[in-house]
Amino acid sequence: MLVILSTSKTQDLKSTPPYRTSQPLLLEQALLLNEKLRALDSPGLSQLMKTSPKLTAVTREKINNFRVP
């Protein structure tokens, strides 16, 4: 089973967490998935995720800004 998680609209992602972080267990798979999502154009991403153009633009920005901690 593959589960994709998305941040909530109100989640603060800019501040530093008050705790230590670790490397994700599925980091290689996350990098591969991000690479495949980056290859999609906006209409393809919208169709895949069944999202509105506005939400697709926000998602595209998050995909493009994805970095390994």
N, CA, C and O atoms as a MOPAC input file, in Angstrom:
PM7 MOZYME 1SCF
protein

 N      0.85100 1    -1.16700 1     0.00000 1
 C      0.00000 1     0.00000 1     0.00000 1
 C      0.89900 1     1.23300 1     0.00000 1
 O      1.89400 1     1.28400 1     0.72300 1
 N      0.54600 1     2.22000 1    -0.80900 1
 C      1.28000 1     3.46600 1    -0.89100 1
 C      0.39400 1     4.56800 1    -0.34400 1
 O     -0.74700 1     4.72600 1    -0.77700 1
 N      0.91300 1     5.32800 1     0.60500 1
 C      0.16000 1     6.41500 1     1.21500 1
 C      0.90900 1     7.71400 1     0.95000 1
 O      2.11200 1     7.80700 1     1.19400 1
 N      0.20100 1     8.70000 1     0.45700 1
 C      0.78800 1    10.01100 1     0.22000 1
 C      0.17300 1    10.98000 1     1.22000 1
 O     -1.05000 1    11.09200 1     1.31500 1
 N      1.01900 1    11.67400 1     1.96200 1
 C      0.55200 1    12.63400 1     2.95100 1
 C      0.77700 1    14.04100 1     2.42700 1
 O      1.77700 1    14.31400 1     1.76200 1
 N     -0.13500 1    14.91100 1     2.72300 1
 C     -0.01800 1    16.30900 1     2.32900 1
 C     -0.19300 1    17.17200 1     3.56700 1
 O     -0.95400 1    16.83600 1     4.47400 1
 N      0.51900 1    18.28400 1     3.59000 1
 C      0.41400 1    19.17800 1     4.73100 1
 C     -0.94900 1    19.84000 1     4.77200 1
 O     -1.61500 1    19.98000 1     3.74600 1
 N     -1.35300 1    20.24200 1     5.94800 1
 C     -2.61300 1    20.96500 1     6.07500 1
 C     -2.38900 1    22.41500 1     5.66100 1
 O     -1.25000 1    22.87700 1     5.58400 1
 N     -3.45500 1    23.11400 1     5.40100 1
 C     -3.34000 1    24.50700 1     4.96400 1
 C     -2.79500 1    25.40600 1     6.05900 1
 O     -2.20600 1    26.44400 1     5.75600 1
 N     -2.96900 1    25.04400 1     7.31900 1
 C     -2.55400 1    25.90700 1     8.42500 1
 C     -1.23900 1    25.47500 1     9.06400 1
 O     -0.81300 1    26.08000 1    10.04800 1
 N     -0.60800 1    24.47800 1     8.54600 1
 C      0.62500 1    23.98600 1     9.14100 1
 C      1.76700 1    24.96400 1     8.88200 1
 O      1.95100 1    25.43400 1     7.75900 1
 N      2.53900 1    25.26700 1     9.94000 1
 C      3.67000 1    26.19500 1     9.82900 1
 C      4.90900 1    25.39700 1     9.45600 1
 O      5.44300 1    24.65700 1    10.28200 1
 N      5.37400 1    25.54300 1     8.20800 1
 C      6.54200 1    24.79700 1     7.74700 1
 C      7.80100 1    25.65200 1     7.70000 1
 O      8.86500 1    25.15500 1     7.33200 1
 N      7.70300 1    26.92000 1     8.06400 1
 C      8.84400 1    27.81700 1     7.95800 1
 C      9.70200 1    27.84900 1     9.22300 1
 O     10.90800 1    28.07700 1     9.13500 1
 N      9.11700 1    27.62800 1    10.37900 1
 C      9.88800 1    27.68900 1    11.61800 1
 C     10.60100 1    26.36100 1    11.88200 1
 O     10.18100 1    25.31300 1    11.39200 1
 N     11.65400 1    26.41800 1    12.64000 1
 C     12.43100 1    25.23100 1    12.99300 1
 C     11.69100 1    24.45300 1    14.07800 1
 O     11.23900 1    25.04100 1    15.06100 1
 N     11.56200 1    23.12700 1    13.90900 1
 C     10.86400 1    22.34700 1    14.93500 1
 C     11.63300 1    22.36500 1    16.26100 1
 O     12.86300 1    22.41200 1    16.25600 1
 N     10.93200 1    22.32700 1    17.38400 1
 C     11.59200 1    22.37300 1    18.69600 1
 C     12.16700 1    21.01800 1    19.13100 1
 O     12.43800 1    20.82100 1    20.31500 1
 N     12.35400 1    20.10200 1    18.20800 1
 C     12.85200 1    18.76900 1    18.52200 1
 C     13.80000 1    18.31000 1    17.42200 1
 O     13.81400 1    18.86900 1    16.32600 1
 N     14.58200 1    17.29800 1    17.72500 1
 C     15.50500 1    16.75300 1    16.73100 1
 C     14.72700 1    15.94900 1    15.70800 1
 O     13.73200 1    15.30100 1    16.03200 1
 N     15.18700 1    16.00000 1    14.48900 1
 C     14.53800 1    15.22700 1    13.43300 1
 C     15.47300 1    14.11600 1    12.96800 1
 O     16.67900 1    14.16100 1    13.20900 1
 N     14.90900 1    13.13400 1    12.31100 1
 C     15.70100 1    12.02300 1    11.78100 1
 C     15.41600 1    11.89000 1    10.28700 1
 O     14.53300 1    12.56200 1     9.75500 1
 N     16.15900 1    11.03400 1     9.62600 1
 C     15.91800 1    10.78300 1     8.20800 1
 C     14.68800 1     9.88800 1     8.06300 1
 O     14.53700 1     8.92400 1     8.81400 1
 N     13.82000 1    10.19000 1     7.12100 1
 C     12.64500 1     9.34600 1     6.89900 1
 C     13.04200 1     7.92500 1     6.50300 1
 O     14.06100 1     7.73100 1     5.84000 1
 N     12.26200 1     6.94800 1     6.89700 1
 C     12.55000 1     5.55900 1     6.56700 1
 C     12.43600 1     5.29500 1     5.07500 1
 O     13.16200 1     4.45900 1     4.53600 1
 N     11.54300 1     5.98900 1     4.41100 1
 C     11.30100 1     5.76100 1     2.98500 1
 C     11.86700 1     6.90700 1     2.14300 1
 O     11.24800 1     7.32600 1     1.16400 1
 N     13.02800 1     7.40600 1     2.52000 1
 C     13.61400 1     8.54800 1     1.83700 1
 C     13.86700 1     8.26700 1     0.36000 1
 O     13.56700 1     9.11300 1    -0.48200 1
 N     14.40200 1     7.12200 1     0.03200 1
 C     14.66800 1     6.79700 1    -1.37400 1
 C     13.38000 1     6.79000 1    -2.19300 1
 O     13.35000 1     7.29500 1    -3.31600 1
 N     12.32600 1     6.22200 1    -1.63300 1
 C     11.04900 1     6.17800 1    -2.33900 1
 C     10.46200 1     7.59200 1    -2.47700 1
 O      9.86700 1     7.92100 1    -3.50400 1
 N     10.63100 1     8.42400 1    -1.44100 1
 C     10.13200 1     9.80300 1    -1.50500 1
 C     10.85500 1    10.58400 1    -2.59100 1
 O     10.23300 1    11.35600 1    -3.32100 1
 N     12.16400 1    10.38900 1    -2.70500 1
 C     12.93400 1    11.06800 1    -3.74100 1
 C     12.50200 1    10.61100 1    -5.13300 1
 O     12.38000 1    11.42600 1    -6.04700 1
 N     12.27500 1     9.32400 1    -5.28900 1
 C     11.83100 1     8.78500 1    -6.57200 1
 C     10.44400 1     9.32300 1    -6.93500 1
 O     10.21100 1     9.73000 1    -8.07300 1
 N      9.53400 1     9.32200 1    -5.97400 1
 C      8.18500 1     9.83800 1    -6.20500 1
 C      8.23900 1    11.31900 1    -6.57500 1
 O      7.54800 1    11.75400 1    -7.49600 1
 N      9.04900 1    12.08900 1    -5.86500 1
 C      9.16100 1    13.51600 1    -6.16100 1
 C      9.71400 1    13.74000 1    -7.57100 1
 O      9.26500 1    14.63700 1    -8.28400 1
 N     10.67000 1    12.93500 1    -7.95900 1
 C     11.24200 1    13.03800 1    -9.30700 1
 C     10.16800 1    12.78200 1   -10.37000 1
 O     10.10500 1    13.48800 1   -11.37600 1
 N      9.33900 1    11.78600 1   -10.14500 1
 C      8.27800 1    11.47100 1   -11.10300 1
 C      7.21500 1    12.56400 1   -11.13500 1
 O      6.70200 1    12.89800 1   -12.20300 1
 N      6.88300 1    13.12200 1    -9.97700 1
 C      5.89200 1    14.19500 1    -9.93200 1
 C      6.41400 1    15.45900 1   -10.60600 1
 O      5.65300 1    16.17000 1   -11.26200 1
 N      7.70800 1    15.74700 1   -10.45100 1
 C      8.30300 1    16.91700 1   -11.10900 1
 C      8.22900 1    16.80900 1   -12.62900 1
 O      8.15400 1    17.82200 1   -13.32400 1
 N      8.25100 1    15.59500 1   -13.13900 1
 C      8.23900 1    15.37800 1   -14.58700 1
 C      6.86300 1    15.66300 1   -15.20200 1
 O      6.75500 1    15.86700 1   -16.41100 1
 N      5.82200 1    15.67500 1   -14.37800 1
 C      4.47000 1    15.92600 1   -14.88600 1
 C      4.25200 1    17.41700 1   -15.12300 1
 O      4.74600 1    18.24900 1   -14.36200 1
 N      3.51500 1    17.75000 1   -16.17600 1
 C      3.11200 1    19.13600 1   -16.35300 1
 C      1.90300 1    19.39000 1   -15.44400 1
 O      1.34400 1    18.45400 1   -14.87300 1
 N      1.50800 1    20.65300 1   -15.31400 1
 C      0.40900 1    20.99200 1   -14.39900 1
 C     -0.90400 1    20.28400 1   -14.73400 1
 O     -1.56300 1    19.78800 1   -13.82000 1
 N     -1.31500 1    20.21400 1   -16.01400 1
 C     -2.55200 1    19.46400 1   -16.30200 1
 C     -2.43000 1    17.97900 1   -15.93000 1
 O     -3.39400 1    17.38400 1   -15.45000 1
 N     -1.26600 1    17.38600 1   -16.14700 1
 C     -1.07200 1    15.98000 1   -15.79700 1
 C     -1.12100 1    15.76500 1   -14.29300 1
 O     -1.70200 1    14.78900 1   -13.81800 1
 N     -0.51000 1    16.68000 1   -13.54400 1
 C     -0.52600 1    16.59700 1   -12.08600 1
 C     -1.95300 1    16.77800 1   -11.56500 1
 O     -2.38700 1    16.06700 1   -10.65900 1
 N     -2.66800 1    17.72800 1   -12.14300 1
 C     -4.05700 1    17.98000 1   -11.74200 1
 C     -4.93500 1    16.76300 1   -12.00200 1
 O     -5.77600 1    16.40500 1   -11.17800 1
 N     -4.73500 1    16.14000 1   -13.14300 1
 C     -5.52200 1    14.94400 1   -13.48300 1
 C     -5.16900 1    13.78400 1   -12.55700 1
 O     -6.05600 1    13.07200 1   -12.08700 1
 N     -3.87900 1    13.58900 1   -12.29500 1
 C     -3.43800 1    12.49400 1   -11.42600 1
 C     -4.00800 1    12.63800 1   -10.01600 1
 O     -4.50700 1    11.67700 1    -9.43100 1
 N     -3.92500 1    13.85200 1    -9.48500 1
 C     -4.32700 1    14.07800 1    -8.10000 1
 C     -5.78600 1    14.51900 1    -7.96600 1
 O     -6.31500 1    14.64000 1    -6.86100 1
 N     -6.43000 1    14.75900 1    -9.12500 1
 C     -7.83100 1    15.20100 1    -9.12400 1
 C     -8.00500 1    16.46400 1    -8.27100 1
 O     -8.84100 1    16.51900 1    -7.36900 1
 N     -7.18700 1    17.47600 1    -8.58700 1
 C     -7.22100 1    18.72800 1    -7.84000 1
 C     -7.56500 1    19.89100 1    -8.76600 1
 O     -7.42800 1    19.80200 1    -9.98600 1
 N     -8.00900 1    20.97000 1    -8.15800 1
 C     -8.31500 1    22.19200 1    -8.89900 1
 C     -7.00700 1    22.83200 1    -9.37100 1
 O     -5.93800 1    22.51500 1    -8.84800 1
 N     -7.08700 1    23.72900 1   -10.35200 1
 C     -5.86400 1    24.40900 1   -10.80300 1
 C     -5.14900 1    25.15500 1    -9.67500 1
 O     -3.91900 1    25.16300 1    -9.61700 1
 N     -5.91500 1    25.77900 1    -8.78000 1
 C     -5.30600 1    26.51600 1    -7.66600 1
 C     -4.54100 1    25.56800 1    -6.73100 1
 O     -3.40100 1    25.84800 1    -6.35800 1
 N     -5.16500 1    24.46000 1    -6.35900 1
 C     -4.50400 1    23.49300 1    -5.47700 1
 C     -3.34000 1    22.81400 1    -6.19400 1
 O     -2.33300 1    22.48300 1    -5.56700 1
 N     -3.47000 1    22.60700 1    -7.48900 1
 C     -2.37500 1    22.03100 1    -8.26800 1
 C     -1.17100 1    22.96000 1    -8.24900 1
 O     -0.03800 1    22.49100 1    -8.14200 1
 N     -1.39100 1    24.27000 1    -8.34900 1
 C     -0.28400 1    25.23600 1    -8.31400 1
 C      0.43600 1    25.19900 1    -6.96200 1
 O      1.66400 1    25.26300 1    -6.90500 1
 N     -0.33200 1    25.09600 1    -5.88000 1
 C      0.26300 1    25.00800 1    -4.54200 1
 C      1.05900 1    23.70400 1    -4.40900 1
 O      2.16500 1    23.69200 1    -3.87100 1
 N      0.48100 1    22.61800 1    -4.90500 1
 C      1.14600 1    21.31500 1    -4.84800 1
 C      2.41600 1    21.32100 1    -5.67800 1
 O      3.44100 1    20.79300 1    -5.24400 1
 N      2.36400 1    21.91200 1    -6.87000 1
 C      3.53800 1    22.01500 1    -7.73600 1
 C      4.66300 1    22.76400 1    -7.01800 1
 O      5.82400 1    22.36100 1    -7.09700 1
 N      4.32600 1    23.84900 1    -6.31900 1
 C      5.32000 1    24.61600 1    -5.57700 1
 C      5.96900 1    23.75400 1    -4.49200 1
 O      7.18400 1    23.80400 1    -4.29900 1
 N      5.15900 1    22.96900 1    -3.78700 1
 C      5.69700 1    22.10100 1    -2.73300 1
 C      6.58100 1    21.00500 1    -3.32000 1
 O      7.60600 1    20.64900 1    -2.74000 1
 N      6.18300 1    20.47800 1    -4.46200 1
 C      7.00300 1    19.45500 1    -5.12800 1
 C      8.34200 1    20.05100 1    -5.53600 1
 O      9.38800 1    19.43300 1    -5.33600 1
 N      8.31200 1    21.24600 1    -6.10400 1
 C      9.54100 1    21.89600 1    -6.54000 1
 C     10.44400 1    22.31500 1    -5.40100 1
 O     11.66000 1    22.39300 1    -5.57100 1
 N      9.86300 1    22.59000 1    -4.23100 1
 C     10.63800 1    23.01000 1    -3.06800 1
 C     11.05800 1    21.86100 1    -2.16600 1
 O     11.68900 1    22.08600 1    -1.13300 1
 N     10.72000 1    20.63700 1    -2.54000 1
 C     11.05000 1    19.46900 1    -1.71500 1
 C     12.56100 1    19.34000 1    -1.57500 1
 O     13.28400 1    19.32200 1    -2.57200 1
 N     13.03000 1    19.25300 1    -0.34800 1
 C     14.46000 1    19.08500 1    -0.06300 1
 C     14.62600 1    18.03700 1     1.03800 1
 O     13.76900 1    17.88500 1     1.90900 1
 N     15.72400 1    17.33500 1     0.97800 1
 C     16.04500 1    16.35600 1     2.02200 1
 C     16.53300 1    17.13200 1     3.25100 1
 O     17.38100 1    18.01700 1     3.13200 1
 N     15.99900 1    16.80100 1     4.42400 1
 C     16.42200 1    17.51900 1     5.64800 1
 C     17.88600 1    17.30600 1     5.96200 1
 O     18.38900 1    17.83900 1     6.95100 1

